[in-house]
Amino acid sequence: MPYAAAALAATQPPDAAALYSQHCAACHGPERLGGMGPALLPESLERLRPQELAAVLREGRPATQMAGFAGSVDAAGLDALAAWLRTAPAAMPGWTAADIDASRIVYHAPGSLPARPVFSADPANLFLVVEAGSHHISVLDGDKLERIHRFRSRFALHGGPKFSPDGRYVFLASRDGWVSKFDLWNLTLTAEIRVGINTRNVAVSDDGKWVLAGNTLPQTLVLLRAEDLVPVRVYDVRGGDGTASRVSAVYDAAPRQSFIAALRDIPAVWEIPYGGAVDATSSAGQFTPRVIALDEVLDDFFFDQGYLHILGASRNGHGQVIDLAQGRKVADLALSGMPHLGSGITWVRHGREVMASPNLKQGRISVIDMRTWQTVGNIETNGPGFFLRSHENTPYAWTDAMMSPRRDTLQVIDKESLQVVASVTPSPGRTAAHVEFTRDGRYALVSVMEQDGAIVAYDATTLREVRRIPMDKPVGKYNVFNKTTRSSGTSH
């Protein structure tokens, strides 16, 4: 190349699109929708911090076919590629019903696997641990506190695993739209299907027959047959004026035999009955959405144990109570900061049911009387936190401060006095969060959310550490019994 041309080329910014086509498209698809590798769209990469994405581009991902490019692309090119991947395409690709149907993979036909566990552990006291560092799931024996299995998951699971009523099957949703069905008794995947480009989470019906997935891209809900993940219906999520909405989350309202869809862009909630009419006052039939209009968009949700009410908070922190049967607001909640109602829990205190919620902006837990909807206490904590957990067989609730400098320490709260009575620091200087209990409440398991992290088990009575299991950035752990029985001490 002539000197002048070489000098000019050296001053040109790297062509990130060309770099993607050359190095990435073969595995991640020409439209960044994924293939052998995951989708590479801004929504897919939300949980990957900038430094983590940069490290993957430089060094690759261990135990995968993702090779690092440090030897073939210079630093400026890698920086340009990382920035380009976090930029939305000029035209967002679609994902149609035909695309969904064509993506379905069946590994084991329904009824082809033995209807008994292949292990000796109590199948109701298993934990699924999401290891975000390497995109794996570990299966733990909750009695022996030992790992009995580990398998690779799709990229960036989101929304928490959801179990069939008998605890045999677990359904997993990934950021890039894949829904996977895993047979816990036989420790194997049975089917997968891609329901969208970016998916929030899934819910499983109380009768075990249906799975509902909520998407942000495209703005749809997808109803699947749980037995084999065959798609049954795709809902275009729009308001009465035609405004499209992303789905914030989907839930199973078991007592009502319906799904609830929280919407991010329109002031409404959708209820989709799977067991017939919603109630005596509703004309909605099976799978026909019932639209509950709201005064404002709600960004976070909590349901009481009977699924009679939604406790919701808007982006500005305004809290309100929605009566599901009446389909209207019945009370305001006195909340401040940014309450994380989705991680709220309930318990009985002084003979009355209360709900407590952590806060993403304040070091405070609000405690609300579930009859009067009045705030009956505020518990000052180390700092803003994300999770609050307890169990029916323990007098304590555990909270983190993972949004603050004290992110390494969990505080233990007496549920009667509402006082902080103890604290534990599993690994000084390292993020500790997301407590989950064994089925009997004997042990509390804590995640040390680091690349070379761990699950740390504590005796829930003495608060002494009893076991430490190395994990690759464990973010959440989910006990089969507590989830299938809808324990009041954990999220549903």
Stockholm file with secondary structure:
# STOCKHOLM 1.0

chainA/1-492         MPYAAAALAATQPPDAAALYSQHCAACHGPERLGGMGPALLPESLERLRPQELAAVLREGRPATQMAGFAGSVDAAGLDALAAWLRTAPAAMPGWTAADIDASRIVYHAPGSLPARPVFSADPANLFLVVEAGSHHISVLDGDKLERIHRFRSRFALHGGPKFSPDGRYVFLASRDGWVSKFDLWNLTLTAEIRVGINTRNVAVSDDGKWVLAGNTLPQTLVLLRAEDLVPVRVYDVRGGDGTASRVSAVYDAAPRQSFIAALRDIPAVWEIPYGGAVDATSSAGQFTPRVIALDEVLDDFFFDQGYLHILGASRNGHGQVIDLAQGRKVADLALSGMPHLGSGITWVRHGREVMASPNLKQGRISVIDMRTWQTVGNIETNGPGFFLRSHENTPYAWTDAMMSPRRDTLQVIDKESLQVVASVTPSPGRTAAHVEFTRDGRYALVSVMEQDGAIVAYDATTLREVRRIPMDKPVGKYNVFNKTTRSSGTSH
#=GR chainA/1-492 SS CCHHHHHHHHHSCCCHHHHHHHHTHHHHCTTSSCSSSCCCSTTTTTTSCHHHHHHHHHHBCTTSSCBCCTTTSCHHHHHHHHHHHTSCCSSCCCCCHHHHHHHCEESSCTTCSCSSCSSSSCGGGEEEEEETTTTEEEEEETTTTEEEEEEECCSSBCSCCEECTTSSEEEEEBTTSEEEEEETTTTEEEEEEECCSEEEEEEECTTSSEEEEEEEESSEEEEEETTTCCEEEEEECBCTTSCBCCEEEEEEEGGGTEEEEEESSSSEEEEEESSSCSSTTCCCCTTCCEEEECSSCCCEEEECTTSCEEEEECTTCCEEEEETTTTEEEEEECCCSCBCGGGCEEEEETTEEEEEECBSSSSEEEEEETTTCCEEEEEECSSCCSCEECCTTCSEEEECCTTSTTTTCEEEEETTTCCEEEEECSSTTSCEEEEEECTTSSEEEEEECSTTEEEEEEETTTCCEEEEEEESSEEEEEEHHHHHTTCTTSCC
#=GC SS_cons         CCHHHHHHHHHSCCCHHHHHHHHTHHHHCTTSSCSSSCCCSTTTTTTSCHHHHHHHHHHBCTTSSCBCCTTTSCHHHHHHHHHHHTSCCSSCCCCCHHHHHHHCEESSCTTCSCSSCSSSSCGGGEEEEEETTTTEEEEEETTTTEEEEEEECCSSBCSCCEECTTSSEEEEEBTTSEEEEEETTTTEEEEEEECCSEEEEEEECTTSSEEEEEEEESSEEEEEETTTCCEEEEEECBCTTSCBCCEEEEEEEGGGTEEEEEESSSSEEEEEESSSCSSTTCCCCTTCCEEEECSSCCCEEEECTTSCEEEEECTTCCEEEEETTTTEEEEEECCCSCBCGGGCEEEEETTEEEEEECBSSSSEEEEEETTTCCEEEEEECSSCCSCEECCTTCSEEEECCTTSTTTTCEEEEETTTCCEEEEECSSTTSCEEEEEECTTSSEEEEEECSTTEEEEEEETTTCCEEEEEEESSEEEEEEHHHHHTTCTTSCC
//
